[in-house]
């Protein structure tokens, strides 16, 4: 009986050892399986992270390689889905309740979920962009832009509702990944919002709009743009463009029945009949508050039509469009990028003599219409278009305004609304002699900056050099004899300066008579009376003003001149290189 009673004990002892052994084996196998799943999930997650990284910086669409982005998304999307599935595996269930390991799993799963959702929204967006880029004429532009706006809204929704899980007690690499994703979400949210506003606004513009087109001429300058010598009704419908033709502003002047819509302009420049002539609405650089609303007022007074907005273009825009669509032919002559700029700013005045004005204007209208028609019907790359237009848009060569809030939001976001901010300054020549010689005028501004107590003192030495010659065509020289100018080629113009908001003690020195010294929007505008610069001569003026010491930066507002205004800055302890005002430039003031 003793042996019989010992056997069960030995049996059960053996069974316990076997059970423990099997438990140990099972635990090890489970650990290996869990580790394998985590390693595999991590590998998949890294591919997904690379996919999101490929679209994380859309700040410059012209630099985006759509094919590379699409390939990264195509590779990353299934890997992210795989990683999410692996982290949901029942094998990992025992780890989830554990305080330290469970926190890592929870955070990883949350990060993957957000990344996967973003990639799922971005993938079709990039595919659509590829289709438009490869086959622009086979795409409904309005529908495409509305789709882009909708998908970008969904991207913003994913970001707004993103839950990245716990943010404390995470291991090093996971903590870094979470922080990196947070930063990417902020950047992507801002970029998505920006492009959504632009896409929605441009879609509304292309769908059904009636705009007034202002043709600005850089050979005869106003404040912040060329003189508006041509006007016309510009229509869009279903993504197509129609410009029936342009008419000369001279032909419909004076216009009666309009009023001056901007009080600052009325106070400063009311003596110039701003409410009677499209050529007189450039005495403020504020396109959004003065030029565009005043142009709509004049058009309605002349035609009875209430239009949706205003689009200003100058020869630089036609030149940029020809760089995208290729050359156009007008009356047997071919005009391409580069040649059209030279033609519009110089050669046209040599081709047509003074009594052939009508022929010259007809040619301009035909040229503009040909470019618009070709743009609407030809195949062009939207990324190339952005690359061509971006620098000239920053230089105020194209500006847009709309009474529709959705469209206006797009123009503001794109920076083509022509707004003037309080921290800006600029130097301008306003042509008063009726000549077309502004491209022959060199304008240099030499700035001296000093500090006196709690004030900053700035001095602009403004040099105006006239490179015009007396033997230029009569139309380029303008009515110099009628105006009583001393000789042919003499440039007559006002010098105008914007000083930043908060400026004080602003003045021209050297006995220069003033026409204007007052607020324009939120800047101080000071302008001389018309002065003369003879051919081959340089005239120098000095403009001085002061700012509070706490003002640390000012921005140079582009003049849209050709050639642009050259700036040389001399500040204490600083030797910055010269620059021009072809694009906005921020200047850090001396400490």
C-alpha positions as CSV (number, residue, x, y, z in Angstrom):
1,X,0.0,0.0,0.0
2,X,2.9,2.3,0.7
3,X,4.1,2.1,-2.9
4,X,0.6,2.8,-4.1
5,X,0.2,5.9,-2.0
6,X,3.6,7.2,-3.2
7,X,2.9,6.9,-6.9
8,X,0.1,9.5,-7.0
9,X,2.4,12.0,-5.4
10,X,5.2,11.3,-7.8
11,X,2.7,11.4,-10.6
12,X,1.2,14.7,-9.6
13,X,4.7,16.1,-9.0
14,X,5.7,15.1,-12.5
15,X,2.4,16.6,-13.9
16,X,3.1,19.9,-12.1
17,X,6.6,20.0,-13.6
18,X,5.2,19.3,-17.0
19,X,2.6,21.9,-16.6
20,X,5.2,24.4,-15.5
21,X,7.4,23.4,-18.4
22,X,4.6,23.8,-20.9
23,X,3.6,27.1,-19.4
24,X,7.2,28.3,-19.7
25,X,7.3,27.1,-23.3
26,X,4.0,28.7,-24.0
27,X,5.2,32.0,-22.4
28,X,8.4,31.9,-24.4
29,X,6.6,31.2,-27.6
30,X,4.0,33.9,-26.8
31,X,6.9,36.3,-26.0
32,X,8.6,35.5,-29.3
33,X,5.3,35.9,-31.2
34,X,4.5,39.2,-29.4
35,X,8.0,40.4,-30.1
36,X,7.8,39.4,-33.7
37,X,4.5,41.1,-34.1
38,X,5.8,44.3,-32.5
39,X,9.0,44.3,-34.6
40,X,6.9,43.7,-37.7
41,X,4.4,46.4,-36.7
42,X,7.3,48.8,-36.1
43,X,8.7,48.2,-39.5
44,X,5.3,48.8,-41.1
45,X,4.8,51.9,-39.0
46,X,8.1,53.3,-40.1
47,X,7.1,52.9,-43.8
48,X,3.8,54.7,-42.9
49,X,5.8,57.5,-41.2
50,X,7.9,57.9,-44.4
51,X,4.7,58.2,-46.4
52,X,3.4,61.0,-44.2
53,X,6.8,62.7,-44.2
54,X,6.7,62.8,-48.0
55,X,3.7,65.2,-47.8
56,X,4.5,66.9,-44.6
57,X,6.0,70.0,-46.2
58,X,3.8,71.4,-48.9
59,X,4.9,75.0,-48.4
60,X,6.1,75.3,-52.0
61,X,3.9,73.3,-54.4
62,X,6.4,74.0,-57.2
63,X,9.0,71.9,-55.3
64,X,6.8,68.9,-54.7
65,X,7.6,65.7,-56.7
66,X,4.1,64.3,-57.1
67,X,5.4,60.9,-58.4
68,X,7.7,60.4,-55.5
69,X,4.9,61.4,-53.0
70,X,2.4,59.1,-54.7
71,X,4.9,56.2,-54.6
72,X,5.6,56.8,-50.9
73,X,1.8,56.8,-50.2
74,X,1.2,53.7,-52.2
75,X,3.9,51.9,-50.2
76,X,2.9,53.3,-46.9
77,X,-0.8,52.9,-46.9
78,X,-0.9,49.1,-46.8
79,X,2.0,49.0,-44.4
80,X,0.1,51.3,-42.0
81,X,-3.0,49.1,-42.2
82,X,-0.9,46.1,-41.5
83,X,0.7,47.7,-38.5
84,X,-2.7,48.7,-37.1
85,X,-4.0,45.1,-37.6
86,X,-1.0,43.6,-35.9
87,X,-1.3,45.8,-32.8
88,X,-4.9,44.7,-32.5
89,X,-3.8,41.0,-32.4
90,X,-5.1,38.9,-29.5
91,X,-1.5,37.8,-28.9
92,X,-0.8,41.3,-27.5
93,X,-3.9,41.3,-25.3
94,X,-2.0,40.3,-22.1
95,X,0.3,43.3,-22.5
96,X,-2.4,45.9,-22.7
97,X,-3.3,46.0,-19.0
98,X,0.4,46.4,-17.9
99,X,1.1,50.0,-16.8
100,X,4.4,50.6,-18.6
101,X,4.2,48.3,-21.6
102,X,0.5,49.0,-22.1
103,X,1.1,52.7,-22.2
104,X,3.7,52.2,-25.0
105,X,1.2,50.0,-27.0
106,X,-1.6,52.5,-26.5
107,X,0.5,55.4,-27.7
108,X,1.8,53.5,-30.7
109,X,-1.6,52.4,-31.7
110,X,-3.0,55.9,-31.4
111,X,-0.1,57.3,-33.5
112,X,-0.6,54.7,-36.2
113,X,-4.3,55.3,-36.3
114,X,-3.9,59.0,-36.9
115,X,-1.1,58.5,-39.5
116,X,-3.2,55.8,-41.3
117,X,-6.2,58.1,-41.4
118,X,-4.2,61.0,-42.8
119,X,-2.5,58.8,-45.5
120,X,-5.9,57.5,-46.5
121,X,-7.2,61.0,-47.1
122,X,-4.0,62.3,-48.8
123,X,-3.6,59.4,-51.2
124,X,-6.6,60.2,-53.5
125,X,-5.7,63.9,-53.3
126,X,-2.3,63.3,-54.7
127,X,-3.6,60.9,-57.3
128,X,-6.1,63.6,-58.5
129,X,-3.2,66.1,-58.6
130,X,-1.2,63.7,-60.8
131,X,-4.1,63.3,-63.2
132,X,-4.5,67.1,-63.6
133,X,-0.8,67.6,-64.1
134,X,-0.6,64.8,-66.7
135,X,-3.8,65.6,-68.5
136,X,-4.9,69.2,-67.6
137,X,-7.4,69.5,-70.5
138,X,-9.2,66.3,-69.6
139,X,-10.1,67.5,-66.2
140,X,-13.1,69.6,-65.1
141,X,-11.2,72.4,-63.3
142,X,-14.1,73.5,-61.2
143,X,-15.0,70.0,-60.1
144,X,-11.4,69.2,-59.4
145,X,-10.8,72.2,-57.2
146,X,-14.0,71.6,-55.3
147,X,-12.9,68.0,-54.7
148,X,-9.5,69.3,-53.5
149,X,-11.2,71.7,-51.1
150,X,-13.4,68.9,-49.8
151,X,-10.6,66.4,-49.3
152,X,-8.4,69.0,-47.6
153,X,-11.3,69.7,-45.3
154,X,-11.3,66.0,-44.4
155,X,-7.6,66.2,-43.7
156,X,-8.2,69.1,-41.3
157,X,-11.0,67.0,-39.7
158,X,-8.6,64.1,-39.1
159,X,-6.1,66.5,-37.5
160,X,-8.7,68.3,-35.4
161,X,-9.9,65.0,-34.0
162,X,-6.5,63.4,-33.6
163,X,-5.9,61.5,-30.4
164,X,-2.2,60.6,-30.1
165,X,-2.7,58.6,-26.8
166,X,-0.7,59.1,-23.6
167,X,2.2,61.6,-23.7
168,X,4.0,60.7,-20.5
169,X,6.2,57.8,-19.6
170,X,7.0,56.9,-23.2
171,X,10.2,55.3,-24.3
172,X,12.8,57.4,-26.1
173,X,12.1,56.6,-29.8
174,X,8.3,56.5,-29.2
175,X,8.4,59.9,-27.4
176,X,10.3,61.4,-30.3
177,X,7.9,59.9,-32.9
178,X,4.9,61.3,-31.0
179,X,6.5,64.8,-30.8
180,X,7.5,64.7,-34.4
181,X,3.9,63.8,-35.4
182,X,2.5,66.6,-33.3
183,X,4.7,69.0,-35.2
184,X,3.8,67.5,-38.6
185,X,0.1,67.8,-37.7
186,X,0.4,71.5,-36.9
187,X,2.2,72.1,-40.2
188,X,-0.1,70.0,-42.2
189,X,-3.2,71.6,-40.6
190,X,-2.0,75.1,-41.5
191,X,-1.0,74.0,-45.1
192,X,-4.3,72.1,-45.6
193,X,-6.3,75.1,-44.4
194,X,-4.4,77.4,-46.7
195,X,-4.9,75.3,-49.8
196,X,-8.5,74.6,-49.0
197,X,-9.3,78.3,-48.9
198,X,-7.4,78.8,-52.2
199,X,-9.1,75.8,-53.9
200,X,-12.6,76.8,-52.8
201,X,-12.1,80.4,-53.8
202,X,-10.5,79.7,-57.2
203,X,-13.2,77.1,-57.9
204,X,-15.9,79.7,-57.2
205,X,-14.0,82.2,-59.4
206,X,-13.7,79.8,-62.4
207,X,-17.3,78.6,-62.1
208,X,-19.2,81.8,-62.8
209,X,-17.7,85.2,-62.4
210,X,-17.8,88.6,-64.1
211,X,-14.7,90.6,-63.4
212,X,-13.3,93.9,-64.5
213,X,-9.9,93.5,-66.1
214,X,-7.5,96.4,-65.5
215,X,-4.5,96.4,-67.9
216,X,-1.7,98.2,-66.1
217,X,1.2,99.8,-68.1
218,X,4.6,99.7,-66.4
219,X,5.9,102.3,-68.9
220,X,3.8,104.9,-67.1
221,X,3.7,104.3,-63.4
222,X,1.4,105.0,-60.5
223,X,1.7,104.1,-56.8
224,X,2.4,100.4,-56.5
225,X,1.3,99.5,-60.1
226,X,1.4,100.7,-63.6
227,X,-1.2,103.2,-64.9
228,X,-4.5,101.5,-65.8
229,X,-4.7,102.3,-69.5
230,X,-6.9,99.5,-70.6
231,X,-10.1,98.0,-69.2
232,X,-12.5,95.2,-70.2
233,X,-15.1,92.8,-69.0
234,X,-13.6,89.4,-68.1
235,X,-15.9,86.4,-67.7
236,X,-15.5,82.8,-66.5
237,X,-18.0,79.9,-66.8
238,X,-17.4,76.3,-66.1
239,X,-13.6,76.8,-65.9
240,X,-13.4,78.6,-69.3
241,X,-12.3,82.2,-69.8
242,X,-13.7,84.9,-72.1
243,X,-12.2,88.3,-72.7
244,X,-14.2,90.0,-75.5
245,X,-11.6,92.8,-75.7
246,X,-10.1,95.7,-74.0
247,X,-10.9,99.4,-74.4
248,X,-8.7,102.4,-73.8
249,X,-9.4,104.2,-70.5
250,X,-8.9,107.4,-72.4
251,X,-11.8,106.7,-74.7
252,X,-14.4,106.6,-71.9
253,X,-13.0,109.5,-69.8
254,X,-14.3,111.5,-68.2
255,X,-16.8,109.3,-66.5
256,X,-19.7,111.0,-64.7
257,X,-21.9,109.8,-61.8
258,X,-19.2,108.0,-59.8
259,X,-18.0,109.0,-56.3
260,X,-14.7,108.6,-54.5
261,X,-15.1,105.4,-52.4
262,X,-12.1,105.9,-50.2
263,X,-11.9,108.8,-47.7
264,X,-8.2,108.9,-47.4
265,X,-7.8,109.1,-51.2
266,X,-10.4,111.8,-51.4
267,X,-8.6,113.9,-48.7
268,X,-5.2,113.4,-50.2
269,X,-5.8,113.3,-54.0
270,X,-9.3,114.6,-54.5
271,X,-7.9,117.4,-56.8
272,X,-7.0,114.8,-59.4
273,X,-10.5,113.7,-60.5
274,X,-10.1,110.2,-59.1
275,X,-13.8,109.6,-59.6
276,X,-13.7,110.4,-63.4
277,X,-10.9,108.4,-64.9
278,X,-9.5,104.9,-64.6
279,X,-6.0,106.4,-65.1
280,X,-6.4,108.4,-61.8
281,X,-7.1,105.5,-59.4
282,X,-3.5,104.6,-58.8
283,X,-2.7,107.2,-56.2
284,X,-2.9,104.6,-53.4
285,X,-1.2,101.2,-53.4
286,X,-4.1,99.7,-51.5
287,X,-5.7,97.6,-54.2
288,X,-8.2,95.9,-51.9
289,X,-9.5,99.2,-50.3
290,X,-9.0,101.8,-53.0
291,X,-8.1,100.7,-56.6
292,X,-10.5,97.7,-57.0
293,X,-13.6,99.3,-55.3
294,X,-13.0,102.6,-57.2
295,X,-12.7,100.7,-60.5
296,X,-16.0,98.9,-59.9
297,X,-17.6,102.2,-59.1
298,X,-16.3,103.8,-62.3
299,X,-17.4,100.8,-64.4
300,X,-20.9,100.8,-62.9
301,X,-21.2,104.5,-63.5
302,X,-20.1,104.1,-67.1
303,X,-22.0,100.9,-68.1
304,X,-24.6,100.3,-65.3
305,X,-23.1,96.8,-64.7
306,X,-22.3,95.6,-61.2
307,X,-19.4,93.2,-61.5
308,X,-18.1,90.5,-59.1
309,X,-14.5,91.7,-58.8
310,X,-11.4,93.2,-60.4
311,X,-8.3,91.5,-61.8
312,X,-5.3,93.7,-62.5
313,X,-2.5,92.4,-64.8
314,X,0.5,94.0,-66.4
315,X,2.9,92.9,-69.1
316,X,4.7,90.7,-66.7
317,X,1.6,88.5,-66.3
318,X,1.3,88.0,-70.1
319,X,5.0,87.2,-70.2
320,X,4.5,84.6,-67.4
321,X,1.5,83.0,-69.1
322,X,3.3,82.7,-72.4
323,X,6.0,80.9,-70.5
324,X,3.4,78.2,-69.7
325,X,1.3,78.0,-72.8
326,X,3.9,78.9,-75.4
327,X,3.9,81.6,-78.0
328,X,0.8,83.1,-79.6
329,X,0.4,84.7,-83.0
330,X,-1.3,88.1,-83.6
331,X,-1.6,89.5,-87.1
332,X,1.2,87.4,-88.4
333,X,3.6,88.2,-85.5
334,X,4.6,85.6,-82.9
335,X,4.9,86.7,-79.3
336,X,6.6,84.5,-76.7
337,X,8.0,84.8,-73.2
338,X,10.6,87.5,-73.1
339,X,9.7,89.0,-76.5
340,X,6.3,90.1,-75.3
341,X,7.7,92.0,-72.4
342,X,10.1,93.9,-74.6
343,X,7.3,94.6,-77.1
344,X,4.9,96.0,-74.6
345,X,7.4,98.1,-72.6
346,X,9.3,99.5,-75.6
347,X,8.9,98.2,-79.1
348,X,5.2,98.9,-79.5
349,X,5.9,102.7,-79.1
350,X,8.5,102.5,-81.9
351,X,6.3,100.5,-84.2
352,X,3.3,102.8,-84.1
353,X,3.7,106.6,-84.5
354,X,1.6,109.0,-82.5
355,X,-1.3,109.3,-85.0
356,X,-1.6,105.4,-85.1
357,X,-2.7,105.2,-81.5
358,X,-5.8,103.2,-82.4
359,X,-3.7,100.5,-84.2
360,X,-1.4,100.2,-81.2
361,X,-4.4,99.8,-78.8
362,X,-6.1,97.3,-81.1
363,X,-2.8,95.2,-81.1
364,X,-2.8,95.2,-77.3
365,X,-6.4,94.1,-77.1
366,X,-5.8,91.3,-79.7
367,X,-2.6,90.2,-77.8
368,X,-4.4,90.0,-74.5
369,X,-7.3,88.2,-76.0
370,X,-5.1,85.7,-77.8
371,X,-3.2,84.9,-74.5
372,X,-6.5,84.4,-72.6
373,X,-8.0,82.2,-75.3
374,X,-4.9,80.1,-75.6
375,X,-4.7,79.7,-71.8
376,X,-8.3,78.5,-71.7
377,X,-7.9,76.0,-74.5
378,X,-4.3,74.7,-74.4
379,X,-2.6,72.1,-72.3
380,X,-0.5,73.5,-69.5
381,X,1.0,72.3,-66.3
382,X,-0.6,73.9,-63.2
383,X,2.7,73.5,-61.2
384,X,4.5,75.4,-64.0
385,X,1.9,78.0,-63.9
386,X,2.4,78.5,-60.1
387,X,6.2,78.7,-60.6
388,X,5.7,81.4,-63.3
389,X,3.2,83.5,-61.4
390,X,4.5,83.2,-57.8
391,X,7.4,85.8,-58.1
392,X,5.4,88.3,-60.2
393,X,2.4,88.0,-57.9
394,X,4.6,88.9,-54.9
395,X,5.8,91.9,-56.9
396,X,2.2,93.3,-57.4
397,X,2.1,92.5,-61.1
398,X,-1.1,90.6,-60.6
399,X,-3.8,91.6,-58.1
400,X,-7.4,90.4,-57.5
401,X,-10.4,91.6,-55.6
402,X,-13.9,90.1,-55.2
403,X,-17.1,91.1,-53.5
404,X,-17.6,87.4,-52.9
405,X,-16.2,86.4,-49.4
406,X,-15.1,82.9,-50.6
407,X,-13.2,84.3,-53.6
408,X,-11.7,87.2,-51.6
409,X,-10.4,84.8,-48.9
410,X,-8.6,83.0,-51.7
411,X,-7.0,86.2,-53.0
412,X,-5.9,87.2,-49.5
413,X,-4.5,83.8,-48.8
414,X,-2.6,83.8,-52.1
415,X,-1.2,87.3,-51.3
416,X,-2.6,88.8,-54.5
417,X,-5.2,91.1,-52.8
418,X,-2.9,94.1,-52.9
419,X,-3.3,94.9,-49.2
420,X,-0.8,97.3,-47.6
421,X,0.2,96.6,-44.0
422,X,1.2,99.0,-41.2
423,X,4.8,97.9,-41.0
424,X,5.6,98.6,-44.7
425,X,7.5,101.4,-46.5
426,X,8.2,102.1,-50.2
427,X,9.5,104.7,-52.6
428,X,7.6,105.5,-55.8
429,X,7.6,107.7,-58.9
430,X,4.2,108.8,-60.2
431,X,4.4,109.7,-63.9
432,X,2.8,113.1,-64.5
433,X,4.2,113.9,-67.9
434,X,2.2,111.5,-70.1
435,X,5.5,109.8,-71.3
436,X,6.2,106.1,-71.6
437,X,9.7,106.4,-70.2
438,X,9.5,104.8,-66.8
439,X,11.5,101.8,-67.9
440,X,14.3,104.3,-68.7
441,X,14.3,105.8,-65.2
442,X,16.7,104.3,-62.5
443,X,15.5,104.8,-59.0
444,X,18.0,104.2,-56.1
445,X,17.3,104.6,-52.4
446,X,20.2,104.9,-50.0
447,X,19.1,104.4,-46.4
448,X,20.9,105.7,-43.4
449,X,19.6,104.5,-40.0
450,X,20.6,105.8,-36.6
451,X,19.3,105.7,-33.0
452,X,18.8,108.7,-30.8
453,X,17.5,107.9,-27.3
454,X,14.2,106.1,-27.7
455,X,13.8,107.0,-31.4
456,X,15.0,105.5,-34.7
457,X,15.8,108.0,-37.3
458,X,15.8,106.9,-41.0
459,X,16.9,108.9,-44.0
460,X,16.2,108.0,-47.6
461,X,18.5,109.5,-50.1
462,X,16.5,109.1,-53.3
463,X,18.4,109.2,-56.6
464,X,16.4,109.6,-59.9
465,X,18.4,109.0,-63.0
466,X,16.8,109.7,-66.4
467,X,18.4,107.5,-69.2
468,X,15.9,108.7,-71.8
469,X,17.1,110.3,-75.0
470,X,15.7,113.2,-76.9
471,X,15.5,111.1,-80.1
472,X,12.9,108.6,-78.8
473,X,9.6,108.2,-80.6
474,X,7.2,111.0,-80.0
475,X,4.7,108.8,-78.3
476,X,7.3,107.7,-75.8
477,X,8.4,111.2,-75.0
478,X,4.8,112.3,-74.3
479,X,3.4,115.8,-74.7
480,X,6.5,117.5,-73.3
481,X,6.1,120.7,-75.3
482,X,2.4,121.0,-74.3
483,X,3.4,120.7,-70.6
484,X,6.1,123.3,-71.0
485,X,8.9,120.8,-70.1
486,X,12.4,122.2,-70.9
487,X,13.4,119.6,-73.5
488,X,12.4,116.3,-75.1
489,X,12.9,113.3,-72.9
490,X,12.4,115.3,-69.6
491,X,10.7,113.1,-67.0
492,X,8.0,114.8,-65.0
493,X,6.7,113.0,-61.9
494,X,5.9,113.1,-58.3
495,X,8.0,111.3,-55.7
496,X,5.9,109.5,-53.1
497,X,7.0,107.7,-50.0
498,X,5.1,105.4,-47.6
499,X,6.4,105.6,-44.0
500,X,5.3,102.8,-41.6
501,X,2.5,103.3,-39.1
502,X,3.7,105.2,-36.1
503,X,6.1,107.3,-38.0
504,X,6.6,111.0,-37.0
505,X,8.5,114.0,-38.1
506,X,8.3,112.8,-41.8
507,X,9.6,115.4,-44.3
508,X,11.3,115.9,-47.6
509,X,14.3,118.2,-47.4
510,X,15.9,120.4,-50.0
511,X,13.0,122.8,-50.7
512,X,10.7,120.3,-52.4
513,X,7.1,121.4,-52.6
514,X,4.5,118.9,-51.3
515,X,1.2,117.9,-52.8
516,X,0.3,115.4,-50.1
517,X,1.2,114.7,-46.5
518,X,-1.4,112.5,-44.8
519,X,-2.6,109.1,-43.7
520,X,-3.3,106.5,-46.5
521,X,-4.9,103.5,-44.9
522,X,-2.6,102.9,-41.9
523,X,0.6,104.3,-43.4
524,X,1.9,107.8,-43.7
525,X,2.0,109.0,-47.3
526,X,4.1,112.0,-48.3
527,X,4.3,113.1,-52.0
528,X,6.1,116.0,-53.7
529,X,4.6,118.2,-56.4
530,X,5.6,117.3,-59.9
531,X,9.4,117.7,-60.5
532,X,11.5,117.5,-63.6
533,X,14.5,115.3,-64.4
534,X,16.3,116.1,-67.7
535,X,17.7,113.4,-70.0
536,X,21.0,112.1,-68.8
537,X,20.7,113.8,-65.4
538,X,20.3,112.5,-61.8
539,X,18.2,114.3,-59.3
540,X,18.6,113.6,-55.6
541,X,16.0,114.1,-52.8
542,X,16.1,113.3,-49.1
543,X,13.2,111.9,-47.1
544,X,13.5,111.6,-43.3
545,X,11.3,110.2,-40.6
546,X,11.4,108.7,-37.2
547,X,10.0,105.6,-35.5
548,X,9.7,104.4,-31.9
549,X,12.7,102.4,-30.8
550,X,10.5,99.3,-30.1
551,X,9.8,98.9,-33.9
552,X,12.2,96.2,-34.9
553,X,11.4,95.4,-38.5
554,X,9.9,97.1,-41.5
555,X,8.9,95.6,-44.9
556,X,9.8,97.0,-48.3
557,X,6.6,97.2,-50.4
558,X,7.2,96.4,-54.1
559,X,6.7,99.2,-56.5
560,X,6.0,97.0,-59.6
561,X,8.4,99.2,-61.5
562,X,10.7,97.9,-64.3
563,X,13.5,98.1,-63.5
564,X,12.7,97.7,-59.8
565,X,13.8,100.2,-57.1
566,X,17.3,99.5,-55.8
567,X,17.8,99.8,-52.0
568,X,21.1,100.2,-50.2
569,X,20.9,100.1,-46.4
570,X,23.5,101.6,-44.0
571,X,22.8,100.8,-40.3
572,X,25.0,100.8,-37.2
573,X,27.0,97.6,-36.9
574,X,25.5,96.2,-40.1
575,X,26.5,95.9,-43.7
576,X,23.7,94.2,-45.6
577,X,24.0,93.6,-49.3
578,X,21.9,95.8,-51.7
579,X,18.5,94.5,-52.8
580,X,15.6,95.6,-54.9
581,X,11.9,95.8,-54.4
582,X,10.9,93.2,-57.1
583,X,9.5,91.2,-54.2
584,X,8.7,92.1,-50.5
585,X,11.8,92.3,-48.3
586,X,11.9,92.4,-44.5
587,X,14.5,94.7,-43.0
588,X,15.6,94.1,-39.4
589,X,16.4,97.4,-37.8
590,X,19.5,98.1,-35.7
591,X,19.5,97.0,-32.1
